Amino acid sequence: MSGRPLLRLYTTLAEFELLHERRDRTRRTSKTVTVDRQALIHILMDHARILEALRKAGRVDVKEPDE
């Protein structure tokens, strides 16, 4: 890939893999999962960036809480 990236993410691949591993080790019946705080913050920041990019491109329809 050459040139400037379309989007820069905060989450590292290592954090991403660790989050998946943590989820995989959690029972299906569990309602909570304990994860690294910084990894969660990175995921949330990435989600916000992706959402903003898709909104600018007119390519997103965000579900409202009551829908």
N, CA, C and O atoms as CSV, one atom per row, in Angstrom:
chain,resi,resn,atom,element,x,y,z
A,1,MET,N,N,0.836,-1.164,0.000
A,1,MET,CA,C,0.000,0.000,0.000
A,1,MET,C,C,0.886,1.234,0.000
A,1,MET,O,O,1.833,1.325,0.782
A,2,SER,N,N,0.588,2.162,-0.856
A,2,SER,CA,C,1.393,3.379,-0.915
A,2,SER,C,C,0.518,4.592,-0.642
A,2,SER,O,O,-0.710,4.516,-0.686
A,3,GLY,N,N,1.166,5.700,-0.362
A,3,GLY,CA,C,0.428,6.920,-0.099
A,3,GLY,C,C,-0.072,6.992,1.331
A,3,GLY,O,O,0.245,6.145,2.166
A,4,ARG,N,N,-0.843,7.999,1.584
A,4,ARG,CA,C,-1.382,8.242,2.916
A,4,ARG,C,C,-2.522,7.275,3.225
A,4,ARG,O,O,-3.362,7.023,2.361
A,5,PRO,N,N,-2.567,6.732,4.434
A,5,PRO,CA,C,-3.674,5.829,4.777
A,5,PRO,C,C,-5.001,6.589,4.792
A,5,PRO,O,O,-5.040,7.783,5.091
A,6,LEU,N,N,-6.074,5.891,4.468
A,6,LEU,CA,C,-7.397,6.494,4.498
A,6,LEU,C,C,-7.832,6.801,5.923
A,6,LEU,O,O,-8.546,7.773,6.174
A,7,LEU,N,N,-7.394,5.963,6.849
A,7,LEU,CA,C,-7.807,6.100,8.239
A,7,LEU,C,C,-6.722,5.531,9.134
A,7,LEU,O,O,-6.220,4.436,8.884
A,8,ARG,N,N,-6.359,6.265,10.171
A,8,ARG,CA,C,-5.366,5.765,11.123
A,8,ARG,C,C,-6.100,5.323,12.386
A,8,ARG,O,O,-6.875,6.085,12.964
A,9,LEU,N,N,-5.849,4.091,12.803
A,9,LEU,CA,C,-6.514,3.530,13.981
A,9,LEU,C,C,-5.614,3.631,15.202
A,9,LEU,O,O,-4.388,3.601,15.090
A,10,TYR,N,N,-6.233,3.749,16.359
A,10,TYR,CA,C,-5.517,3.778,17.626
A,10,TYR,C,C,-5.186,2.366,18.110
A,10,TYR,O,O,-4.137,2.152,18.718
A,11,THR,N,N,-6.063,1.409,17.848
A,11,THR,CA,C,-5.899,0.046,18.334
A,11,THR,C,C,-4.764,-0.653,17.594
A,11,THR,O,O,-4.745,-0.702,16.364
A,12,THR,N,N,-3.830,-1.187,18.352
A,12,THR,CA,C,-2.756,-1.951,17.729
A,12,THR,C,C,-3.266,-3.357,17.418
A,12,THR,O,O,-4.272,-3.796,17.975
A,13,LEU,N,N,-2.579,-4.050,16.539
A,13,LEU,CA,C,-2.975,-5.424,16.229
A,13,LEU,C,C,-2.850,-6.302,17.467
A,13,LEU,O,O,-3.660,-7.207,17.669
A,14,ALA,N,N,-1.847,-6.043,18.295
A,14,ALA,CA,C,-1.674,-6.828,19.525
A,14,ALA,C,C,-2.869,-6.622,20.461
A,14,ALA,O,O,-3.379,-7.587,21.030
A,15,GLU,N,N,-3.322,-5.370,20.625
A,15,GLU,CA,C,-4.496,-5.109,21.458
A,15,GLU,C,C,-5.726,-5.800,20.895
A,15,GLU,O,O,-6.511,-6.396,21.633
A,16,PHE,N,N,-5.886,-5.716,19.594
A,16,PHE,CA,C,-7.027,-6.329,18.918
A,16,PHE,C,C,-7.062,-7.828,19.168
A,16,PHE,O,O,-8.112,-8.381,19.495
A,17,GLU,N,N,-5.920,-8.486,19.014
A,17,GLU,CA,C,-5.839,-9.934,19.241
A,17,GLU,C,C,-6.090,-10.282,20.702
A,17,GLU,O,O,-6.772,-11.265,20.994
A,18,LEU,N,N,-5.550,-9.492,21.621
A,18,LEU,CA,C,-5.771,-9.755,23.037
A,18,LEU,C,C,-7.241,-9.592,23.418
A,18,LEU,O,O,-7.752,-10.354,24.239
A,19,LEU,N,N,-7.921,-8.615,22.839
A,19,LEU,CA,C,-9.350,-8.447,23.102
A,19,LEU,C,C,-10.141,-9.654,22.611
A,19,LEU,O,O,-11.061,-10.119,23.285
A,20,HIS,N,N,-9.781,-10.154,21.440
A,20,HIS,CA,C,-10.458,-11.353,20.926
A,20,HIS,C,C,-10.181,-12.563,21.804
A,20,HIS,O,O,-11.087,-13.350,22.077
A,21,GLU,N,N,-8.948,-12.720,22.245
A,21,GLU,CA,C,-8.604,-13.835,23.126
A,21,GLU,C,C,-9.380,-13.741,24.438
A,21,GLU,O,O,-9.874,-14.746,24.949
A,22,ARG,N,N,-9.483,-12.536,24.972
A,22,ARG,CA,C,-10.214,-12.344,26.228
A,22,ARG,C,C,-11.681,-12.706,26.060
A,22,ARG,O,O,-12.267,-13.367,26.918
A,23,ARG,N,N,-12.270,-12.275,24.960
A,23,ARG,CA,C,-13.666,-12.603,24.692
A,23,ARG,C,C,-13.849,-14.103,24.529
A,23,ARG,O,O,-14.830,-14.665,25.015
A,24,ASP,N,N,-12.915,-14.754,23.851
A,24,ASP,CA,C,-12.999,-16.197,23.642
A,24,ASP,C,C,-12.910,-16.984,24.951
A,24,ASP,O,O,-13.457,-18.082,25.051
A,25,ARG,N,N,-12.228,-16.430,25.950
A,25,ARG,CA,C,-12.076,-17.116,27.248
A,25,ARG,C,C,-13.252,-16.862,28.178
A,25,ARG,O,O,-13.294,-17.402,29.283
A,26,THR,N,N,-14.201,-16.051,27.748
A,26,THR,CA,C,-15.347,-15.701,28.586
A,26,THR,C,C,-16.508,-16.645,28.288
A,26,THR,O,O,-16.758,-16.986,27.132
A,27,ARG,N,N,-17.207,-17.058,29.321
A,27,ARG,CA,C,-18.363,-17.944,29.156
A,27,ARG,C,C,-19.457,-17.249,28.361
A,27,ARG,O,O,-19.639,-16.034,28.450
A,28,ARG,N,N,-20.174,-18.035,27.590
A,28,ARG,CA,C,-21.284,-17.491,26.788
A,28,ARG,C,C,-22.359,-16.847,27.647
A,28,ARG,O,O,-23.034,-15.917,27.205
A,29,THR,N,N,-22.520,-17.330,28.858
A,29,THR,CA,C,-23.584,-16.815,29.725
A,29,THR,C,C,-23.177,-15.535,30.454
A,29,THR,O,O,-24.014,-14.891,31.086
A,30,SER,N,N,-21.901,-15.163,30.372
A,30,SER,CA,C,-21.431,-13.945,31.048
A,30,SER,C,C,-21.974,-12.707,30.375
A,30,SER,O,O,-22.057,-12.628,29.149
A,31,LYS,N,N,-22.341,-11.741,31.197
A,31,LYS,CA,C,-22.830,-10.467,30.668
A,31,LYS,C,C,-21.732,-9.410,30.651
A,31,LYS,O,O,-21.896,-8.350,30.047
A,32,THR,N,N,-20.626,-9.693,31.305
A,32,THR,CA,C,-19.516,-8.748,31.334
A,32,THR,C,C,-18.212,-9.442,30.975
A,32,THR,O,O,-18.042,-10.646,31.170
A,33,VAL,N,N,-17.303,-8.645,30.447
A,33,VAL,CA,C,-15.966,-9.117,30.116
A,33,VAL,C,C,-14.992,-8.068,30.645
A,33,VAL,O,O,-15.182,-6.875,30.408
A,34,THR,N,N,-13.976,-8.490,31.342
A,34,THR,CA,C,-12.976,-7.568,31.855
A,34,THR,C,C,-11.858,-7.446,30.828
A,34,THR,O,O,-11.232,-8.434,30.443
A,35,VAL,N,N,-11.622,-6.205,30.393
A,35,VAL,CA,C,-10.579,-5.960,29.384
A,35,VAL,C,C,-9.690,-4.815,29.848
A,35,VAL,O,O,-10.034,-4.071,30.766
A,36,ASP,N,N,-8.555,-4.693,29.203
A,36,ASP,CA,C,-7.633,-3.603,29.469
A,36,ASP,C,C,-8.310,-2.271,29.140
A,36,ASP,O,O,-8.876,-2.105,28.060
A,37,ARG,N,N,-8.247,-1.341,30.066
A,37,ARG,CA,C,-8.913,-0.047,29.903
A,37,ARG,C,C,-8.419,0.693,28.657
A,37,ARG,O,O,-9.223,1.240,27.902
A,38,GLN,N,N,-7.109,0.711,28.443
A,38,GLN,CA,C,-6.556,1.431,27.294
A,38,GLN,C,C,-7.003,0.806,25.975
A,38,GLN,O,O,-7.263,1.522,25.008
A,39,ALA,N,N,-7.092,-0.503,25.929
A,39,ALA,CA,C,-7.563,-1.175,24.715
A,39,ALA,C,C,-9.017,-0.807,24.427
A,39,ALA,O,O,-9.385,-0.585,23.274
A,40,LEU,N,N,-9.841,-0.741,25.468
A,40,LEU,CA,C,-11.235,-0.336,25.283
A,40,LEU,C,C,-11.324,1.104,24.779
A,40,LEU,O,O,-12.108,1.405,23.879
A,41,ILE,N,N,-10.526,1.979,25.359
A,41,ILE,CA,C,-10.506,3.373,24.906
A,41,ILE,C,C,-10.113,3.442,23.434
A,41,ILE,O,O,-10.726,4.181,22.664
A,42,HIS,N,N,-9.100,2.680,23.038
A,42,HIS,CA,C,-8.662,2.681,21.639
A,42,HIS,C,C,-9.766,2.189,20.700
A,42,HIS,O,O,-9.982,2.768,19.635
A,43,ILE,N,N,-10.455,1.131,21.093
A,43,ILE,CA,C,-11.557,0.609,20.274
A,43,ILE,C,C,-12.652,1.663,20.114
A,43,ILE,O,O,-13.172,1.858,19.015
A,44,LEU,N,N,-12.998,2.339,21.203
A,44,LEU,CA,C,-14.032,3.376,21.141
A,44,LEU,C,C,-13.601,4.552,20.268
A,44,LEU,O,O,-14.405,5.089,19.507
A,45,MET,N,N,-12.334,4.953,20.377
A,45,MET,CA,C,-11.829,6.047,19.543
A,45,MET,C,C,-11.813,5.636,18.073
A,45,MET,O,O,-12.138,6.441,17.200
A,46,ASP,N,N,-11.437,4.391,17.795
A,46,ASP,CA,C,-11.459,3.889,16.417
A,46,ASP,C,C,-12.875,3.890,15.862
A,46,ASP,O,O,-13.105,4.286,14.720
A,47,HIS,N,N,-13.812,3.447,16.675
A,47,HIS,CA,C,-15.206,3.404,16.238
A,47,HIS,C,C,-15.685,4.809,15.886
A,47,HIS,O,O,-16.356,4.999,14.872
A,48,ALA,N,N,-15.349,5.780,16.707
A,48,ALA,CA,C,-15.747,7.162,16.445
A,48,ALA,C,C,-15.135,7.672,15.136
A,48,ALA,O,O,-15.813,8.340,14.355
A,49,ARG,N,N,-13.868,7.362,14.898
A,49,ARG,CA,C,-13.210,7.795,13.653
A,49,ARG,C,C,-13.839,7.140,12.418
A,49,ARG,O,O,-14.063,7.798,11.402
A,50,ILE,N,N,-14.118,5.847,12.517
A,50,ILE,CA,C,-14.729,5.134,11.394
A,50,ILE,C,C,-16.118,5.683,11.121
A,50,ILE,O,O,-16.484,5.907,9.967
A,51,LEU,N,N,-16.891,5.901,12.171
A,51,LEU,CA,C,-18.232,6.448,12.031
A,51,LEU,C,C,-18.195,7.827,11.366
A,51,LEU,O,O,-18.989,8.105,10.467
A,52,GLU,N,N,-17.283,8.679,11.803
A,52,GLU,CA,C,-17.163,10.012,11.214
A,52,GLU,C,C,-16.788,9.934,9.731
A,52,GLU,O,O,-17.343,10.667,8.913
A,53,ALA,N,N,-15.861,9.060,9.389
A,53,ALA,CA,C,-15.453,8.912,7.983
A,53,ALA,C,C,-16.621,8.424,7.136
A,53,ALA,O,O,-16.821,8.906,6.021
A,54,LEU,N,N,-17.387,7.480,7.651
A,54,LEU,CA,C,-18.537,6.967,6.907
A,54,LEU,C,C,-19.640,8.019,6.787
A,54,LEU,O,O,-20.308,8.107,5.757
A,55,ARG,N,N,-19.829,8.808,7.832
A,55,ARG,CA,C,-20.823,9.894,7.769
A,55,ARG,C,C,-20.440,10.910,6.695
A,55,ARG,O,O,-21.281,11.342,5.906
A,56,LYS,N,N,-19.164,11.284,6.676
A,56,LYS,CA,C,-18.694,12.248,5.670
A,56,LYS,C,C,-18.910,11.719,4.259
A,56,LYS,O,O,-19.184,12.483,3.334
A,57,ALA,N,N,-18.784,10.404,4.103
A,57,ALA,CA,C,-18.966,9.782,2.789
A,57,ALA,C,C,-20.436,9.496,2.501
A,57,ALA,O,O,-20.781,9.048,1.407
A,58,GLY,N,N,-21.303,9.755,3.483
A,58,GLY,CA,C,-22.726,9.485,3.309
A,58,GLY,C,C,-23.035,8.009,3.206
A,58,GLY,O,O,-23.981,7.616,2.523
A,59,ARG,N,N,-22.246,7.186,3.879
A,59,ARG,CA,C,-22.367,5.734,3.753
A,59,ARG,C,C,-22.729,5.040,5.058
A,59,ARG,O,O,-22.395,3.870,5.246
A,60,VAL,N,N,-23.407,5.740,5.961
A,60,VAL,CA,C,-23.718,5.104,7.245
A,60,VAL,C,C,-25.125,5.502,7.685
A,60,VAL,O,O,-25.580,6.625,7.463
A,61,ASP,N,N,-25.785,4.553,8.308
A,61,ASP,CA,C,-27.093,4.796,8.913
A,61,ASP,C,C,-26.993,4.239,10.326
A,61,ASP,O,O,-26.993,3.023,10.519
A,62,VAL,N,N,-26.907,5.117,11.304
A,62,VAL,CA,C,-26.723,4.691,12.680
A,62,VAL,C,C,-28.059,4.409,13.330
A,62,VAL,O,O,-28.960,5.249,13.314
A,63,LYS,N,N,-28.182,3.234,13.896
A,63,LYS,CA,C,-29.415,2.828,14.568
A,63,LYS,C,C,-29.579,3.648,15.849
A,63,LYS,O,O,-28.647,3.787,16.641
A,64,GLU,N,N,-30.764,4.176,16.026
A,64,GLU,CA,C,-31.078,4.920,17.248
A,64,GLU,C,C,-31.381,3.930,18.366
A,64,GLU,O,O,-31.801,2.807,18.088
A,65,PRO,N,N,-31.177,4.322,19.630
A,65,PRO,CA,C,-31.356,3.393,20.758
A,65,PRO,C,C,-32.732,2.733,20.828
A,65,PRO,O,O,-32.830,1.585,21.260
A,66,ASP,N,N,-33.793,3.422,20.420
A,66,ASP,CA,C,-35.141,2.875,20.544
A,66,ASP,C,C,-35.581,2.046,19.352
A,66,ASP,O,O,-36.687,1.505,19.359
A,67,GLU,N,N,-34.759,1.934,18.344
A,67,GLU,CA,C,-35.148,1.185,17.134
A,67,GLU,C,C,-34.981,-0.293,17.321
A,67,GLU,O,O,-35.261,-1.067,16.406
